[in-house]
Amino acid sequence: MTADLICIGAIAGSFGVSGEVRLKSFCSEPTDIAAYGPLSTEDGSRTFHVTLTRPVSGGLGARINGITTKEQADALRGTSLFVPRDRLPSLPDDEFYHADLIGLSAYDTGGVLIGKVTAVYNHGAGDILEISTARHKSALLLPFTLAIVPNVDLASGRIVVDMPEESD
């Protein structure tokens, strides 16, 4: 992903028979997805003007200019929707866009490099950081909480991780 584009949602498929789509919004307030102006594909080859219609199971119903049939809507399934970063609001000091966290180096509280943040997940119970590391056989999955990640320094490209005690 380019640094100046942020993925704020995806088209999950068609909804109904008249070209309406089901949107999955990644915004903290899901309906904000329509407020950021035209959305685009990551490569910028397509632009979408989105009008929300109603809440639907698993997301939001929406109309996209130029999409008038179920087949056209189905063809967009899986399309990620991006917006230029400068259209997004500034965040408070203790909040971060997922895209800003990916790629940061992760250090333990003693200053030893653990690895790099490779992904951020949120399945409803809070953000989880995936950290790739050579010290473990598989990636570490850690809750992105103040107790586990007491310091995020975007300017220096690093986070500090207070590793939880391993249980036997």
Phi and psi in radians as a Rosetta constraint file:
Dihedral C 1 N 2 CA 2 C 2 CIRCULARHARMONIC -1.323 0.35
Dihedral N 2 CA 2 C 2 N 3 CIRCULARHARMONIC 2.607 0.35
Dihedral C 2 N 3 CA 3 C 3 CIRCULARHARMONIC -1.141 0.35
Dihedral N 3 CA 3 C 3 N 4 CIRCULARHARMONIC -0.433 0.35
Dihedral C 3 N 4 CA 4 C 4 CIRCULARHARMONIC -1.617 0.35
Dihedral N 4 CA 4 C 4 N 5 CIRCULARHARMONIC 0.028 0.35
Dihedral C 4 N 5 CA 5 C 5 CIRCULARHARMONIC -2.050 0.35
Dihedral N 5 CA 5 C 5 N 6 CIRCULARHARMONIC 2.433 0.35
Dihedral C 5 N 6 CA 6 C 6 CIRCULARHARMONIC -2.152 0.35
Dihedral N 6 CA 6 C 6 N 7 CIRCULARHARMONIC 2.283 0.35
Dihedral C 6 N 7 CA 7 C 7 CIRCULARHARMONIC -1.343 0.35
Dihedral N 7 CA 7 C 7 N 8 CIRCULARHARMONIC 2.100 0.35
Dihedral C 7 N 8 CA 8 C 8 CIRCULARHARMONIC -2.013 0.35
Dihedral N 8 CA 8 C 8 N 9 CIRCULARHARMONIC 0.048 0.35
Dihedral C 8 N 9 CA 9 C 9 CIRCULARHARMONIC 3.064 0.35
Dihedral N 9 CA 9 C 9 N 10 CIRCULARHARMONIC -3.105 0.35
Dihedral C 9 N 10 CA 10 C 10 CIRCULARHARMONIC -2.650 0.35
Dihedral N 10 CA 10 C 10 N 11 CIRCULARHARMONIC 2.679 0.35
Dihedral C 10 N 11 CA 11 C 11 CIRCULARHARMONIC -1.548 0.35
Dihedral N 11 CA 11 C 11 N 12 CIRCULARHARMONIC 2.109 0.35
Dihedral C 11 N 12 CA 12 C 12 CIRCULARHARMONIC -1.608 0.35
Dihedral N 12 CA 12 C 12 N 13 CIRCULARHARMONIC -0.112 0.35
Dihedral C 12 N 13 CA 13 C 13 CIRCULARHARMONIC 2.408 0.35
Dihedral N 13 CA 13 C 13 N 14 CIRCULARHARMONIC -2.965 0.35
Dihedral C 13 N 14 CA 14 C 14 CIRCULARHARMONIC -1.463 0.35
Dihedral N 14 CA 14 C 14 N 15 CIRCULARHARMONIC 2.808 0.35
Dihedral C 14 N 15 CA 15 C 15 CIRCULARHARMONIC -2.434 0.35
Dihedral N 15 CA 15 C 15 N 16 CIRCULARHARMONIC 1.939 0.35
Dihedral C 15 N 16 CA 16 C 16 CIRCULARHARMONIC 1.474 0.35
Dihedral N 16 CA 16 C 16 N 17 CIRCULARHARMONIC -2.890 0.35
Dihedral C 16 N 17 CA 17 C 17 CIRCULARHARMONIC -2.006 0.35
Dihedral N 17 CA 17 C 17 N 18 CIRCULARHARMONIC 0.019 0.35
Dihedral C 17 N 18 CA 18 C 18 CIRCULARHARMONIC -1.951 0.35
Dihedral N 18 CA 18 C 18 N 19 CIRCULARHARMONIC 0.462 0.35
Dihedral C 18 N 19 CA 19 C 19 CIRCULARHARMONIC 1.624 0.35
Dihedral N 19 CA 19 C 19 N 20 CIRCULARHARMONIC 0.028 0.35
Dihedral C 19 N 20 CA 20 C 20 CIRCULARHARMONIC -1.248 0.35
Dihedral N 20 CA 20 C 20 N 21 CIRCULARHARMONIC 2.557 0.35
Dihedral C 20 N 21 CA 21 C 21 CIRCULARHARMONIC -2.016 0.35
Dihedral N 21 CA 21 C 21 N 22 CIRCULARHARMONIC 2.801 0.35
Dihedral C 21 N 22 CA 22 C 22 CIRCULARHARMONIC -1.774 0.35
Dihedral N 22 CA 22 C 22 N 23 CIRCULARHARMONIC 2.092 0.35
Dihedral C 22 N 23 CA 23 C 23 CIRCULARHARMONIC -1.771 0.35
Dihedral N 23 CA 23 C 23 N 24 CIRCULARHARMONIC 2.446 0.35
Dihedral C 23 N 24 CA 24 C 24 CIRCULARHARMONIC -1.870 0.35
Dihedral N 24 CA 24 C 24 N 25 CIRCULARHARMONIC 2.031 0.35
Dihedral C 24 N 25 CA 25 C 25 CIRCULARHARMONIC -1.656 0.35
Dihedral N 25 CA 25 C 25 N 26 CIRCULARHARMONIC 2.372 0.35
Dihedral C 25 N 26 CA 26 C 26 CIRCULARHARMONIC -1.759 0.35
Dihedral N 26 CA 26 C 26 N 27 CIRCULARHARMONIC 0.141 0.35
Dihedral C 26 N 27 CA 27 C 27 CIRCULARHARMONIC -1.352 0.35
Dihedral N 27 CA 27 C 27 N 28 CIRCULARHARMONIC 2.600 0.35
Dihedral C 27 N 28 CA 28 C 28 CIRCULARHARMONIC -1.069 0.35
Dihedral N 28 CA 28 C 28 N 29 CIRCULARHARMONIC -0.617 0.35
Dihedral C 28 N 29 CA 29 C 29 CIRCULARHARMONIC -1.895 0.35
Dihedral N 29 CA 29 C 29 N 30 CIRCULARHARMONIC 1.792 0.35
Dihedral C 29 N 30 CA 30 C 30 CIRCULARHARMONIC -0.863 0.35
Dihedral N 30 CA 30 C 30 N 31 CIRCULARHARMONIC -0.661 0.35
Dihedral C 30 N 31 CA 31 C 31 CIRCULARHARMONIC -1.249 0.35
Dihedral N 31 CA 31 C 31 N 32 CIRCULARHARMONIC -0.203 0.35
Dihedral C 31 N 32 CA 32 C 32 CIRCULARHARMONIC -1.137 0.35
Dihedral N 32 CA 32 C 32 N 33 CIRCULARHARMONIC -0.307 0.35
Dihedral C 32 N 33 CA 33 C 33 CIRCULARHARMONIC -0.953 0.35
Dihedral N 33 CA 33 C 33 N 34 CIRCULARHARMONIC -0.583 0.35
Dihedral C 33 N 34 CA 34 C 34 CIRCULARHARMONIC -1.423 0.35
Dihedral N 34 CA 34 C 34 N 35 CIRCULARHARMONIC -0.206 0.35
Dihedral C 34 N 35 CA 35 C 35 CIRCULARHARMONIC -1.521 0.35
Dihedral N 35 CA 35 C 35 N 36 CIRCULARHARMONIC -0.132 0.35
Dihedral C 35 N 36 CA 36 C 36 CIRCULARHARMONIC -1.608 0.35
Dihedral N 36 CA 36 C 36 N 37 CIRCULARHARMONIC 0.250 0.35
Dihedral C 36 N 37 CA 37 C 37 CIRCULARHARMONIC 1.431 0.35
Dihedral N 37 CA 37 C 37 N 38 CIRCULARHARMONIC -2.866 0.35
Dihedral C 37 N 38 CA 38 C 38 CIRCULARHARMONIC -1.072 0.35
Dihedral N 38 CA 38 C 38 N 39 CIRCULARHARMONIC 2.434 0.35
Dihedral C 38 N 39 CA 39 C 39 CIRCULARHARMONIC -1.788 0.35
Dihedral N 39 CA 39 C 39 N 40 CIRCULARHARMONIC 2.757 0.35
Dihedral C 39 N 40 CA 40 C 40 CIRCULARHARMONIC -2.432 0.35
Dihedral N 40 CA 40 C 40 N 41 CIRCULARHARMONIC 2.947 0.35
Dihedral C 40 N 41 CA 41 C 41 CIRCULARHARMONIC -1.294 0.35
Dihedral N 41 CA 41 C 41 N 42 CIRCULARHARMONIC 2.891 0.35
Dihedral C 41 N 42 CA 42 C 42 CIRCULARHARMONIC -1.059 0.35
Dihedral N 42 CA 42 C 42 N 43 CIRCULARHARMONIC -0.638 0.35
Dihedral C 42 N 43 CA 43 C 43 CIRCULARHARMONIC -1.493 0.35
Dihedral N 43 CA 43 C 43 N 44 CIRCULARHARMONIC -0.048 0.35
Dihedral C 43 N 44 CA 44 C 44 CIRCULARHARMONIC 1.352 0.35
Dihedral N 44 CA 44 C 44 N 45 CIRCULARHARMONIC 0.110 0.35
Dihedral C 44 N 45 CA 45 C 45 CIRCULARHARMONIC -1.261 0.35
Dihedral N 45 CA 45 C 45 N 46 CIRCULARHARMONIC -0.387 0.35
Dihedral C 45 N 46 CA 46 C 46 CIRCULARHARMONIC -2.317 0.35
Dihedral N 46 CA 46 C 46 N 47 CIRCULARHARMONIC 2.501 0.35
Dihedral C 46 N 47 CA 47 C 47 CIRCULARHARMONIC -2.126 0.35
Dihedral N 47 CA 47 C 47 N 48 CIRCULARHARMONIC 2.475 0.35
Dihedral C 47 N 48 CA 48 C 48 CIRCULARHARMONIC -2.211 0.35
Dihedral N 48 CA 48 C 48 N 49 CIRCULARHARMONIC 2.214 0.35
Dihedral C 48 N 49 CA 49 C 49 CIRCULARHARMONIC -1.721 0.35
Dihedral N 49 CA 49 C 49 N 50 CIRCULARHARMONIC 2.004 0.35
Dihedral C 49 N 50 CA 50 C 50 CIRCULARHARMONIC -1.860 0.35
Dihedral N 50 CA 50 C 50 N 51 CIRCULARHARMONIC 2.331 0.35
Dihedral C 50 N 51 CA 51 C 51 CIRCULARHARMONIC -2.174 0.35
Dihedral N 51 CA 51 C 51 N 52 CIRCULARHARMONIC 2.069 0.35
Dihedral C 51 N 52 CA 52 C 52 CIRCULARHARMONIC -1.263 0.35
Dihedral N 52 CA 52 C 52 N 53 CIRCULARHARMONIC 2.494 0.35
Dihedral C 52 N 53 CA 53 C 53 CIRCULARHARMONIC -1.969 0.35
Dihedral N 53 CA 53 C 53 N 54 CIRCULARHARMONIC -0.696 0.35
Dihedral C 53 N 54 CA 54 C 54 CIRCULARHARMONIC -3.047 0.35
Dihedral N 54 CA 54 C 54 N 55 CIRCULARHARMONIC 2.781 0.35
Dihedral C 54 N 55 CA 55 C 55 CIRCULARHARMONIC -1.249 0.35
Dihedral N 55 CA 55 C 55 N 56 CIRCULARHARMONIC 2.454 0.35
Dihedral C 55 N 56 CA 56 C 56 CIRCULARHARMONIC -2.337 0.35
Dihedral N 56 CA 56 C 56 N 57 CIRCULARHARMONIC 2.877 0.35
Dihedral C 56 N 57 CA 57 C 57 CIRCULARHARMONIC -1.011 0.35
Dihedral N 57 CA 57 C 57 N 58 CIRCULARHARMONIC 2.156 0.35
Dihedral C 57 N 58 CA 58 C 58 CIRCULARHARMONIC 1.397 0.35
Dihedral N 58 CA 58 C 58 N 59 CIRCULARHARMONIC 0.250 0.35
Dihedral C 58 N 59 CA 59 C 59 CIRCULARHARMONIC 2.788 0.35
Dihedral N 59 CA 59 C 59 N 60 CIRCULARHARMONIC -2.466 0.35
Dihedral C 59 N 60 CA 60 C 60 CIRCULARHARMONIC -2.268 0.35
Dihedral N 60 CA 60 C 60 N 61 CIRCULARHARMONIC 2.430 0.35
Dihedral C 60 N 61 CA 61 C 61 CIRCULARHARMONIC -1.386 0.35
Dihedral N 61 CA 61 C 61 N 62 CIRCULARHARMONIC 2.490 0.35
Dihedral C 61 N 62 CA 62 C 62 CIRCULARHARMONIC -2.659 0.35
Dihedral N 62 CA 62 C 62 N 63 CIRCULARHARMONIC 2.707 0.35
Dihedral C 62 N 63 CA 63 C 63 CIRCULARHARMONIC -1.895 0.35
Dihedral N 63 CA 63 C 63 N 64 CIRCULARHARMONIC 2.458 0.35
Dihedral C 63 N 64 CA 64 C 64 CIRCULARHARMONIC -2.098 0.35
Dihedral N 64 CA 64 C 64 N 65 CIRCULARHARMONIC 2.246 0.35
Dihedral C 64 N 65 CA 65 C 65 CIRCULARHARMONIC -0.888 0.35
Dihedral N 65 CA 65 C 65 N 66 CIRCULARHARMONIC 2.296 0.35
Dihedral C 65 N 66 CA 66 C 66 CIRCULARHARMONIC 1.555 0.35
Dihedral N 66 CA 66 C 66 N 67 CIRCULARHARMONIC -0.175 0.35
Dihedral C 66 N 67 CA 67 C 67 CIRCULARHARMONIC -1.767 0.35
Dihedral N 67 CA 67 C 67 N 68 CIRCULARHARMONIC 1.944 0.35
Dihedral C 67 N 68 CA 68 C 68 CIRCULARHARMONIC -2.164 0.35
Dihedral N 68 CA 68 C 68 N 69 CIRCULARHARMONIC -0.097 0.35
Dihedral C 68 N 69 CA 69 C 69 CIRCULARHARMONIC -2.202 0.35
Dihedral N 69 CA 69 C 69 N 70 CIRCULARHARMONIC 2.759 0.35
Dihedral C 69 N 70 CA 70 C 70 CIRCULARHARMONIC -1.048 0.35
Dihedral N 70 CA 70 C 70 N 71 CIRCULARHARMONIC -0.657 0.35
Dihedral C 70 N 71 CA 71 C 71 CIRCULARHARMONIC -1.134 0.35
Dihedral N 71 CA 71 C 71 N 72 CIRCULARHARMONIC -0.726 0.35
Dihedral C 71 N 72 CA 72 C 72 CIRCULARHARMONIC -1.115 0.35
Dihedral N 72 CA 72 C 72 N 73 CIRCULARHARMONIC -0.725 0.35
Dihedral C 72 N 73 CA 73 C 73 CIRCULARHARMONIC -1.142 0.35
Dihedral N 73 CA 73 C 73 N 74 CIRCULARHARMONIC -0.745 0.35
Dihedral C 73 N 74 CA 74 C 74 CIRCULARHARMONIC -1.057 0.35
Dihedral N 74 CA 74 C 74 N 75 CIRCULARHARMONIC -0.638 0.35
Dihedral C 74 N 75 CA 75 C 75 CIRCULARHARMONIC -1.130 0.35
Dihedral N 75 CA 75 C 75 N 76 CIRCULARHARMONIC -0.358 0.35
Dihedral C 75 N 76 CA 76 C 76 CIRCULARHARMONIC -1.556 0.35
Dihedral N 76 CA 76 C 76 N 77 CIRCULARHARMONIC -0.091 0.35
Dihedral C 76 N 77 CA 77 C 77 CIRCULARHARMONIC -0.916 0.35
Dihedral N 77 CA 77 C 77 N 78 CIRCULARHARMONIC 2.297 0.35
Dihedral C 77 N 78 CA 78 C 78 CIRCULARHARMONIC 1.525 0.35
Dihedral N 78 CA 78 C 78 N 79 CIRCULARHARMONIC -0.017 0.35
Dihedral C 78 N 79 CA 79 C 79 CIRCULARHARMONIC -1.294 0.35
Dihedral N 79 CA 79 C 79 N 80 CIRCULARHARMONIC 2.118 0.35
Dihedral C 79 N 80 CA 80 C 80 CIRCULARHARMONIC -1.410 0.35
Dihedral N 80 CA 80 C 80 N 81 CIRCULARHARMONIC 2.511 0.35
Dihedral C 80 N 81 CA 81 C 81 CIRCULARHARMONIC -1.966 0.35
Dihedral N 81 CA 81 C 81 N 82 CIRCULARHARMONIC 2.220 0.35
Dihedral C 81 N 82 CA 82 C 82 CIRCULARHARMONIC -2.077 0.35
Dihedral N 82 CA 82 C 82 N 83 CIRCULARHARMONIC 2.727 0.35
Dihedral C 82 N 83 CA 83 C 83 CIRCULARHARMONIC -2.418 0.35
Dihedral N 83 CA 83 C 83 N 84 CIRCULARHARMONIC 2.521 0.35
Dihedral C 83 N 84 CA 84 C 84 CIRCULARHARMONIC -1.052 0.35
Dihedral N 84 CA 84 C 84 N 85 CIRCULARHARMONIC 2.413 0.35
Dihedral C 84 N 85 CA 85 C 85 CIRCULARHARMONIC -0.957 0.35
Dihedral N 85 CA 85 C 85 N 86 CIRCULARHARMONIC -0.623 0.35
Dihedral C 85 N 86 CA 86 C 86 CIRCULARHARMONIC -1.206 0.35
Dihedral N 86 CA 86 C 86 N 87 CIRCULARHARMONIC -0.158 0.35
Dihedral C 86 N 87 CA 87 C 87 CIRCULARHARMONIC -1.525 0.35
Dihedral N 87 CA 87 C 87 N 88 CIRCULARHARMONIC -0.200 0.35
Dihedral C 87 N 88 CA 88 C 88 CIRCULARHARMONIC -1.526 0.35
Dihedral N 88 CA 88 C 88 N 89 CIRCULARHARMONIC 2.628 0.35
Dihedral C 88 N 89 CA 89 C 89 CIRCULARHARMONIC -1.239 0.35
Dihedral N 89 CA 89 C 89 N 90 CIRCULARHARMONIC 2.686 0.35
Dihedral C 89 N 90 CA 90 C 90 CIRCULARHARMONIC -1.198 0.35
Dihedral N 90 CA 90 C 90 N 91 CIRCULARHARMONIC 2.598 0.35
Dihedral C 90 N 91 CA 91 C 91 CIRCULARHARMONIC -1.843 0.35
Dihedral N 91 CA 91 C 91 N 92 CIRCULARHARMONIC 2.704 0.35
Dihedral C 91 N 92 CA 92 C 92 CIRCULARHARMONIC -1.073 0.35
Dihedral N 92 CA 92 C 92 N 93 CIRCULARHARMONIC 2.873 0.35
Dihedral C 92 N 93 CA 93 C 93 CIRCULARHARMONIC -1.012 0.35
Dihedral N 93 CA 93 C 93 N 94 CIRCULARHARMONIC -0.476 0.35
Dihedral C 93 N 94 CA 94 C 94 CIRCULARHARMONIC -1.753 0.35
Dihedral N 94 CA 94 C 94 N 95 CIRCULARHARMONIC 0.267 0.35
Dihedral C 94 N 95 CA 95 C 95 CIRCULARHARMONIC -2.192 0.35
Dihedral N 95 CA 95 C 95 N 96 CIRCULARHARMONIC 2.601 0.35
Dihedral C 95 N 96 CA 96 C 96 CIRCULARHARMONIC -2.477 0.35
Dihedral N 96 CA 96 C 96 N 97 CIRCULARHARMONIC 2.570 0.35
Dihedral C 96 N 97 CA 97 C 97 CIRCULARHARMONIC -1.339 0.35
Dihedral N 97 CA 97 C 97 N 98 CIRCULARHARMONIC 2.455 0.35
Dihedral C 97 N 98 CA 98 C 98 CIRCULARHARMONIC -0.932 0.35
Dihedral N 98 CA 98 C 98 N 99 CIRCULARHARMONIC -0.711 0.35
Dihedral C 98 N 99 CA 99 C 99 CIRCULARHARMONIC -1.047 0.35
Dihedral N 99 CA 99 C 99 N 100 CIRCULARHARMONIC -0.494 0.35
Dihedral C 99 N 100 CA 100 C 100 CIRCULARHARMONIC -1.294 0.35
Dihedral N 100 CA 100 C 100 N 101 CIRCULARHARMONIC -0.469 0.35
Dihedral C 100 N 101 CA 101 C 101 CIRCULARHARMONIC -1.436 0.35
Dihedral N 101 CA 101 C 101 N 102 CIRCULARHARMONIC -0.566 0.35
Dihedral C 101 N 102 CA 102 C 102 CIRCULARHARMONIC -1.164 0.35
Dihedral N 102 CA 102 C 102 N 103 CIRCULARHARMONIC 2.240 0.35
Dihedral C 102 N 103 CA 103 C 103 CIRCULARHARMONIC 1.733 0.35
Dihedral N 103 CA 103 C 103 N 104 CIRCULARHARMONIC -0.201 0.35
Dihedral C 103 N 104 CA 104 C 104 CIRCULARHARMONIC -1.211 0.35
Dihedral N 104 CA 104 C 104 N 105 CIRCULARHARMONIC 2.518 0.35
Dihedral C 104 N 105 CA 105 C 105 CIRCULARHARMONIC -1.358 0.35
Dihedral N 105 CA 105 C 105 N 106 CIRCULARHARMONIC 2.442 0.35
Dihedral C 105 N 106 CA 106 C 106 CIRCULARHARMONIC -1.926 0.35
Dihedral N 106 CA 106 C 106 N 107 CIRCULARHARMONIC 2.174 0.35
Dihedral C 106 N 107 CA 107 C 107 CIRCULARHARMONIC -2.044 0.35
Dihedral N 107 CA 107 C 107 N 108 CIRCULARHARMONIC 2.588 0.35
Dihedral C 107 N 108 CA 108 C 108 CIRCULARHARMONIC -1.395 0.35
Dihedral N 108 CA 108 C 108 N 109 CIRCULARHARMONIC 3.079 0.35
Dihedral C 108 N 109 CA 109 C 109 CIRCULARHARMONIC -1.164 0.35
Dihedral N 109 CA 109 C 109 N 110 CIRCULARHARMONIC -0.270 0.35
Dihedral C 109 N 110 CA 110 C 110 CIRCULARHARMONIC -1.584 0.35
Dihedral N 110 CA 110 C 110 N 111 CIRCULARHARMONIC 0.015 0.35
Dihedral C 110 N 111 CA 111 C 111 CIRCULARHARMONIC 1.558 0.35
Dihedral N 111 CA 111 C 111 N 112 CIRCULARHARMONIC 0.154 0.35
Dihedral C 111 N 112 CA 112 C 112 CIRCULARHARMONIC -1.547 0.35
Dihedral N 112 CA 112 C 112 N 113 CIRCULARHARMONIC 2.299 0.35
Dihedral C 112 N 113 CA 113 C 113 CIRCULARHARMONIC -1.118 0.35
Dihedral N 113 CA 113 C 113 N 114 CIRCULARHARMONIC 2.213 0.35
Dihedral C 113 N 114 CA 114 C 114 CIRCULARHARMONIC -1.638 0.35
Dihedral N 114 CA 114 C 114 N 115 CIRCULARHARMONIC -0.818 0.35
Dihedral C 114 N 115 CA 115 C 115 CIRCULARHARMONIC 2.934 0.35
Dihedral N 115 CA 115 C 115 N 116 CIRCULARHARMONIC -2.676 0.35
Dihedral C 115 N 116 CA 116 C 116 CIRCULARHARMONIC -2.181 0.35
Dihedral N 116 CA 116 C 116 N 117 CIRCULARHARMONIC 2.540 0.35
Dihedral C 116 N 117 CA 117 C 117 CIRCULARHARMONIC -1.274 0.35
Dihedral N 117 CA 117 C 117 N 118 CIRCULARHARMONIC 2.090 0.35
Dihedral C 117 N 118 CA 118 C 118 CIRCULARHARMONIC -1.866 0.35
Dihedral N 118 CA 118 C 118 N 119 CIRCULARHARMONIC -0.319 0.35
Dihedral C 118 N 119 CA 119 C 119 CIRCULARHARMONIC -2.848 0.35
Dihedral N 119 CA 119 C 119 N 120 CIRCULARHARMONIC 2.782 0.35
Dihedral C 119 N 120 CA 120 C 120 CIRCULARHARMONIC -2.265 0.35
Dihedral N 120 CA 120 C 120 N 121 CIRCULARHARMONIC 2.225 0.35
Dihedral C 120 N 121 CA 121 C 121 CIRCULARHARMONIC -2.053 0.35
Dihedral N 121 CA 121 C 121 N 122 CIRCULARHARMONIC 2.657 0.35
Dihedral C 121 N 122 CA 122 C 122 CIRCULARHARMONIC -2.565 0.35
Dihedral N 122 CA 122 C 122 N 123 CIRCULARHARMONIC 1.908 0.35
Dihedral C 122 N 123 CA 123 C 123 CIRCULARHARMONIC -1.825 0.35
Dihedral N 123 CA 123 C 123 N 124 CIRCULARHARMONIC 0.354 0.35
Dihedral C 123 N 124 CA 124 C 124 CIRCULARHARMONIC 1.942 0.35
Dihedral N 124 CA 124 C 124 N 125 CIRCULARHARMONIC -0.352 0.35
Dihedral C 124 N 125 CA 125 C 125 CIRCULARHARMONIC -1.850 0.35
Dihedral N 125 CA 125 C 125 N 126 CIRCULARHARMONIC 0.155 0.35
Dihedral C 125 N 126 CA 126 C 126 CIRCULARHARMONIC 2.203 0.35
Dihedral N 126 CA 126 C 126 N 127 CIRCULARHARMONIC 2.873 0.35
Dihedral C 126 N 127 CA 127 C 127 CIRCULARHARMONIC -1.325 0.35
Dihedral N 127 CA 127 C 127 N 128 CIRCULARHARMONIC 2.487 0.35
Dihedral C 127 N 128 CA 128 C 128 CIRCULARHARMONIC -2.138 0.35
Dihedral N 128 CA 128 C 128 N 129 CIRCULARHARMONIC 2.262 0.35
Dihedral C 128 N 129 CA 129 C 129 CIRCULARHARMONIC -1.640 0.35
Dihedral N 129 CA 129 C 129 N 130 CIRCULARHARMONIC 2.359 0.35
Dihedral C 129 N 130 CA 130 C 130 CIRCULARHARMONIC -1.781 0.35
Dihedral N 130 CA 130 C 130 N 131 CIRCULARHARMONIC 2.146 0.35
Dihedral C 130 N 131 CA 131 C 131 CIRCULARHARMONIC -2.077 0.35
Dihedral N 131 CA 131 C 131 N 132 CIRCULARHARMONIC 2.081 0.35
Dihedral C 131 N 132 CA 132 C 132 CIRCULARHARMONIC -1.416 0.35
Dihedral N 132 CA 132 C 132 N 133 CIRCULARHARMONIC 2.452 0.35
Dihedral C 132 N 133 CA 133 C 133 CIRCULARHARMONIC -2.640 0.35
Dihedral N 133 CA 133 C 133 N 134 CIRCULARHARMONIC 2.563 0.35
Dihedral C 133 N 134 CA 134 C 134 CIRCULARHARMONIC -1.479 0.35
Dihedral N 134 CA 134 C 134 N 135 CIRCULARHARMONIC -0.223 0.35
Dihedral C 134 N 135 CA 135 C 135 CIRCULARHARMONIC -1.406 0.35
Dihedral N 135 CA 135 C 135 N 136 CIRCULARHARMONIC -0.259 0.35
Dihedral C 135 N 136 CA 136 C 136 CIRCULARHARMONIC -2.229 0.35
Dihedral N 136 CA 136 C 136 N 137 CIRCULARHARMONIC 2.715 0.35
Dihedral C 136 N 137 CA 137 C 137 CIRCULARHARMONIC -1.168 0.35
Dihedral N 137 CA 137 C 137 N 138 CIRCULARHARMONIC -0.583 0.35
Dihedral C 137 N 138 CA 138 C 138 CIRCULARHARMONIC -2.262 0.35
Dihedral N 138 CA 138 C 138 N 139 CIRCULARHARMONIC 2.972 0.35
Dihedral C 138 N 139 CA 139 C 139 CIRCULARHARMONIC -1.104 0.35
Dihedral N 139 CA 139 C 139 N 140 CIRCULARHARMONIC 2.619 0.35
Dihedral C 139 N 140 CA 140 C 140 CIRCULARHARMONIC -1.530 0.35
Dihedral N 140 CA 140 C 140 N 141 CIRCULARHARMONIC 2.408 0.35
Dihedral C 140 N 141 CA 141 C 141 CIRCULARHARMONIC -2.012 0.35
Dihedral N 141 CA 141 C 141 N 142 CIRCULARHARMONIC 2.006 0.35
Dihedral C 141 N 142 CA 142 C 142 CIRCULARHARMONIC -2.226 0.35
Dihedral N 142 CA 142 C 142 N 143 CIRCULARHARMONIC 2.465 0.35
Dihedral C 142 N 143 CA 143 C 143 CIRCULARHARMONIC -1.140 0.35
Dihedral N 143 CA 143 C 143 N 144 CIRCULARHARMONIC 2.411 0.35
Dihedral C 143 N 144 CA 144 C 144 CIRCULARHARMONIC -1.564 0.35
Dihedral N 144 CA 144 C 144 N 145 CIRCULARHARMONIC 1.375 0.35
Dihedral C 144 N 145 CA 145 C 145 CIRCULARHARMONIC -2.130 0.35
Dihedral N 145 CA 145 C 145 N 146 CIRCULARHARMONIC 2.838 0.35
Dihedral C 145 N 146 CA 146 C 146 CIRCULARHARMONIC -1.091 0.35
Dihedral N 146 CA 146 C 146 N 147 CIRCULARHARMONIC -0.576 0.35
Dihedral C 146 N 147 CA 147 C 147 CIRCULARHARMONIC -1.174 0.35
Dihedral N 147 CA 147 C 147 N 148 CIRCULARHARMONIC -0.660 0.35
Dihedral C 147 N 148 CA 148 C 148 CIRCULARHARMONIC -1.569 0.35
Dihedral N 148 CA 148 C 148 N 149 CIRCULARHARMONIC -0.650 0.35
Dihedral C 148 N 149 CA 149 C 149 CIRCULARHARMONIC -2.132 0.35
Dihedral N 149 CA 149 C 149 N 150 CIRCULARHARMONIC 1.433 0.35
Dihedral C 149 N 150 CA 150 C 150 CIRCULARHARMONIC -1.300 0.35
Dihedral N 150 CA 150 C 150 N 151 CIRCULARHARMONIC -0.257 0.35
Dihedral C 150 N 151 CA 151 C 151 CIRCULARHARMONIC -2.484 0.35
Dihedral N 151 CA 151 C 151 N 152 CIRCULARHARMONIC 2.228 0.35
Dihedral C 151 N 152 CA 152 C 152 CIRCULARHARMONIC -2.166 0.35
Dihedral N 152 CA 152 C 152 N 153 CIRCULARHARMONIC 2.095 0.35
Dihedral C 152 N 153 CA 153 C 153 CIRCULARHARMONIC -2.127 0.35
Dihedral N 153 CA 153 C 153 N 154 CIRCULARHARMONIC 1.597 0.35
Dihedral C 153 N 154 CA 154 C 154 CIRCULARHARMONIC -1.111 0.35
Dihedral N 154 CA 154 C 154 N 155 CIRCULARHARMONIC -0.632 0.35
Dihedral C 154 N 155 CA 155 C 155 CIRCULARHARMONIC -1.071 0.35
Dihedral N 155 CA 155 C 155 N 156 CIRCULARHARMONIC -0.665 0.35
Dihedral C 155 N 156 CA 156 C 156 CIRCULARHARMONIC -1.702 0.35
Dihedral N 156 CA 156 C 156 N 157 CIRCULARHARMONIC -0.014 0.35
Dihedral C 156 N 157 CA 157 C 157 CIRCULARHARMONIC 1.224 0.35
Dihedral N 157 CA 157 C 157 N 158 CIRCULARHARMONIC 0.692 0.35
Dihedral C 157 N 158 CA 158 C 158 CIRCULARHARMONIC -2.566 0.35
Dihedral N 158 CA 158 C 158 N 159 CIRCULARHARMONIC 2.720 0.35
Dihedral C 158 N 159 CA 159 C 159 CIRCULARHARMONIC -2.207 0.35
Dihedral N 159 CA 159 C 159 N 160 CIRCULARHARMONIC 2.719 0.35
Dihedral C 159 N 160 CA 160 C 160 CIRCULARHARMONIC -1.898 0.35
Dihedral N 160 CA 160 C 160 N 161 CIRCULARHARMONIC 2.289 0.35
Dihedral C 160 N 161 CA 161 C 161 CIRCULARHARMONIC -2.032 0.35
Dihedral N 161 CA 161 C 161 N 162 CIRCULARHARMONIC 2.166 0.35
Dihedral C 161 N 162 CA 162 C 162 CIRCULARHARMONIC -1.627 0.35
Dihedral N 162 CA 162 C 162 N 163 CIRCULARHARMONIC 1.605 0.35
Dihedral C 162 N 163 CA 163 C 163 CIRCULARHARMONIC -1.040 0.35
Dihedral N 163 CA 163 C 163 N 164 CIRCULARHARMONIC 2.319 0.35
Dihedral C 163 N 164 CA 164 C 164 CIRCULARHARMONIC -1.186 0.35
Dihedral N 164 CA 164 C 164 N 165 CIRCULARHARMONIC 2.663 0.35
Dihedral C 164 N 165 CA 165 C 165 CIRCULARHARMONIC -1.130 0.35
Dihedral N 165 CA 165 C 165 N 166 CIRCULARHARMONIC 2.410 0.35
Dihedral C 165 N 166 CA 166 C 166 CIRCULARHARMONIC -1.395 0.35
Dihedral N 166 CA 166 C 166 N 167 CIRCULARHARMONIC 2.388 0.35
Dihedral C 166 N 167 CA 167 C 167 CIRCULARHARMONIC -1.809 0.35
Dihedral N 167 CA 167 C 167 N 168 CIRCULARHARMONIC 2.608 0.35
